[in-house]
Amino acid sequence: METLTVRTSNPFGQFAEGLIHIAVTNRPPALGILPNTMVAAGETLVWNLLPFATDPDDAVEDLQCSLDDMLPAQATIDAAQLHLPAPDGIPAYVETLVVRATDSSGSSAADTLQIFVTNLPPTLALLPDTTLAKGDSLS
């Protein structure tokens, strides 16, 4: 709470004073809907979170982004950049992350993001037609 003294006077030196009490409030930031996305196994997803954040009182660049309840802890946030390395050679899975944006007064907003980690099947180069006699081995 801030207090402001207001004083008014006339040309004869008479004056009146009054106090005004001002409550300084901070509205929390907001996160727009984080769209689900995909990353291929063996790749790293790097995603800027700031375009999804707003703050009516502070510059968006001043927000601190973080992750809640990280299991497993493969994802990290550096400034507002989400980094998720998707391990190679594993079955496809869905990574669910809770992303939080916090302003300088500690107010925050959170949203859930799902990242689909895909594991593409191996590819096989075109094999040429081959003739093989009965009983022979192909190597």
C-alpha positions as a Markdown table, in Angstrom:
| # | Residue | x | y | z |
|---|---|---|---|---|
| 1 | Met | 0.0 | 0.0 | 0.0 |
| 2 | Glu | 1.4 | 3.4 | -1.0 |
| 3 | Thr | 0.3 | 6.7 | 0.7 |
| 4 | Leu | 0.3 | 9.9 | -1.2 |
| 5 | Thr | -0.2 | 13.3 | 0.5 |
| 6 | Val | -2.2 | 15.8 | -1.6 |
| 7 | Arg | -1.9 | 19.5 | -0.7 |
| 8 | Thr | -3.9 | 22.4 | -2.1 |
| 9 | Ser | -3.4 | 26.1 | -1.2 |
| 10 | Asn | -4.8 | 29.5 | -2.1 |
| 11 | Pro | -3.0 | 32.9 | -2.6 |
| 12 | Phe | -3.5 | 33.8 | 1.1 |
| 13 | Gly | -1.4 | 30.9 | 2.3 |
| 14 | Gln | -4.3 | 28.8 | 3.5 |
| 15 | Phe | -4.1 | 25.1 | 2.6 |
| 16 | Ala | -5.7 | 21.8 | 3.0 |
| 17 | Glu | -4.1 | 18.4 | 2.9 |
| 18 | Gly | -5.4 | 14.9 | 2.4 |
| 19 | Leu | -4.0 | 11.4 | 2.2 |
| 20 | Ile | -4.7 | 9.0 | -0.7 |
| 21 | His | -4.0 | 5.4 | -0.1 |
| 22 | Ile | -3.1 | 3.5 | -3.3 |
| 23 | Ala | -3.0 | -0.2 | -3.5 |
| 24 | Val | -0.5 | -1.3 | -6.1 |
| 25 | Thr | -1.6 | -4.5 | -7.7 |
| 26 | Asn | 0.1 | -6.9 | -10.1 |
| 27 | Arg | -2.0 | -8.9 | -12.5 |
| 28 | Pro | -0.6 | -12.3 | -13.2 |
| 29 | Pro | 0.9 | -13.3 | -16.6 |
| 30 | Ala | -1.0 | -15.7 | -18.9 |
| 31 | Leu | 0.0 | -18.5 | -21.1 |
| 32 | Gly | -2.0 | -19.1 | -24.3 |
| 33 | Ile | -2.8 | -22.6 | -25.2 |
| 34 | Leu | 0.4 | -24.4 | -25.9 |
| 35 | Pro | -0.1 | -26.5 | -29.1 |
| 36 | Asn | 0.9 | -30.1 | -29.0 |
| 37 | Thr | 3.9 | -30.8 | -31.1 |
| 38 | Met | 6.1 | -33.7 | -32.4 |
| 39 | Val | 9.9 | -34.5 | -32.4 |
| 40 | Ala | 11.6 | -37.4 | -34.0 |
| 41 | Ala | 13.7 | -39.8 | -31.9 |
| 42 | Gly | 17.3 | -38.8 | -32.1 |
| 43 | Glu | 16.4 | -35.1 | -32.5 |
| 44 | Thr | 16.2 | -32.2 | -30.0 |
| 45 | Leu | 13.2 | -30.0 | -29.9 |
| 46 | Val | 14.0 | -26.3 | -29.3 |
| 47 | Trp | 11.0 | -24.2 | -28.9 |
| 48 | Asn | 10.6 | -20.5 | -27.9 |
| 49 | Leu | 7.8 | -20.2 | -25.3 |
| 50 | Leu | 7.5 | -16.4 | -25.3 |
| 51 | Pro | 5.1 | -16.1 | -28.2 |
| 52 | Phe | 2.5 | -18.0 | -26.0 |
| 53 | Ala | 2.9 | -15.7 | -23.0 |
| 54 | Thr | 1.4 | -12.3 | -22.1 |
| 55 | Asp | 1.7 | -10.1 | -19.0 |
| 56 | Pro | -0.5 | -7.0 | -18.6 |
| 57 | Asp | 2.0 | -5.3 | -16.2 |
| 58 | Asp | 5.4 | -6.4 | -17.3 |
| 59 | Ala | 7.4 | -6.9 | -20.5 |
| 60 | Val | 7.0 | -10.5 | -21.8 |
| 61 | Glu | 10.8 | -10.7 | -22.1 |
| 62 | Asp | 11.0 | -10.3 | -18.3 |
| 63 | Leu | 9.0 | -13.5 | -17.6 |
| 64 | Gln | 10.8 | -16.5 | -16.2 |
| 65 | Cys | 9.7 | -19.8 | -17.8 |
| 66 | Ser | 10.1 | -23.1 | -15.9 |
| 67 | Leu | 8.9 | -26.6 | -15.8 |
| 68 | Asp | 6.8 | -28.2 | -13.1 |
| 69 | Asp | 7.0 | -31.8 | -11.9 |
| 70 | Met | 9.7 | -33.1 | -14.3 |
| 71 | Leu | 9.6 | -36.8 | -14.7 |
| 72 | Pro | 11.8 | -37.8 | -16.5 |
| 73 | Ala | 14.0 | -34.8 | -16.3 |
| 74 | Gln | 15.2 | -34.7 | -19.9 |
| 75 | Ala | 13.6 | -31.4 | -20.8 |
| 76 | Thr | 15.1 | -28.1 | -19.7 |
| 77 | Ile | 14.4 | -24.4 | -20.2 |
| 78 | Asp | 17.1 | -21.9 | -20.9 |
| 79 | Ala | 15.6 | -18.4 | -20.7 |
| 80 | Ala | 12.4 | -19.0 | -22.6 |
| 81 | Gln | 13.7 | -21.8 | -24.9 |
| 82 | Leu | 12.4 | -25.2 | -24.2 |
| 83 | His | 14.9 | -28.0 | -25.0 |
| 84 | Leu | 13.8 | -31.6 | -25.2 |
| 85 | Pro | 16.3 | -34.2 | -26.5 |
| 86 | Ala | 14.4 | -37.2 | -27.7 |
| 87 | Pro | 16.6 | -40.3 | -27.3 |
| 88 | Asp | 17.3 | -42.5 | -30.3 |
| 89 | Gly | 16.4 | -46.2 | -30.5 |
| 90 | Ile | 13.4 | -46.1 | -28.1 |
| 91 | Pro | 9.7 | -46.8 | -28.8 |
| 92 | Ala | 7.5 | -43.8 | -29.5 |
| 93 | Tyr | 6.1 | -42.1 | -26.5 |
| 94 | Val | 4.3 | -38.9 | -25.3 |
| 95 | Glu | 6.2 | -36.4 | -23.0 |
| 96 | Thr | 3.7 | -34.3 | -20.9 |
| 97 | Leu | 5.2 | -31.1 | -19.5 |
| 98 | Val | 3.8 | -28.4 | -17.3 |
| 99 | Val | 5.2 | -25.1 | -18.4 |
| 100 | Arg | 5.0 | -22.1 | -16.0 |
| 101 | Ala | 5.6 | -18.4 | -16.7 |
| 102 | Thr | 6.4 | -16.3 | -13.6 |
| 103 | Asp | 6.6 | -12.5 | -13.4 |
| 104 | Ser | 8.9 | -10.4 | -11.1 |
| 105 | Ser | 6.3 | -10.3 | -8.3 |
| 106 | Gly | 6.0 | -14.1 | -8.2 |
| 107 | Ser | 2.6 | -14.3 | -10.0 |
| 108 | Ser | 2.5 | -17.1 | -12.5 |
| 109 | Ala | 0.4 | -19.0 | -15.0 |
| 110 | Ala | 0.9 | -22.6 | -16.2 |
| 111 | Asp | -0.3 | -24.8 | -19.1 |
| 112 | Thr | 0.3 | -28.4 | -20.1 |
| 113 | Leu | 2.1 | -29.3 | -23.3 |
| 114 | Gln | 2.3 | -32.7 | -24.9 |
| 115 | Ile | 5.2 | -33.6 | -27.1 |
| 116 | Phe | 4.9 | -36.7 | -29.2 |
| 117 | Val | 8.2 | -38.4 | -29.7 |
| 118 | Thr | 8.1 | -40.5 | -32.8 |
| 119 | Asn | 10.3 | -43.3 | -33.7 |
| 120 | Leu | 10.4 | -43.8 | -37.4 |
| 121 | Pro | 10.9 | -47.4 | -38.7 |
| 122 | Pro | 14.3 | -48.1 | -40.3 |
| 123 | Thr | 14.5 | -47.8 | -44.1 |
| 124 | Leu | 15.8 | -50.4 | -46.4 |
| 125 | Ala | 17.6 | -49.4 | -49.6 |
| 126 | Leu | 16.2 | -50.8 | -52.8 |
| 127 | Leu | 17.6 | -54.3 | -53.3 |
| 128 | Pro | 18.4 | -55.5 | -56.8 |
| 129 | Asp | 16.8 | -58.6 | -58.2 |
| 130 | Thr | 19.1 | -61.6 | -57.8 |
| 131 | Thr | 19.1 | -65.1 | -59.3 |
| 132 | Leu | 20.1 | -67.9 | -56.9 |
| 133 | Ala | 20.5 | -71.6 | -57.7 |
| 134 | Lys | 18.8 | -74.0 | -55.4 |
| 135 | Gly | 20.9 | -74.8 | -52.4 |
| 136 | Asp | 23.1 | -71.7 | -52.8 |
| 137 | Ser | 23.5 | -69.1 | -50.0 |
| 138 | Leu | 22.9 | -65.4 | -50.4 |
| 139 | Ser | 25.4 | -63.2 | -48.6 |
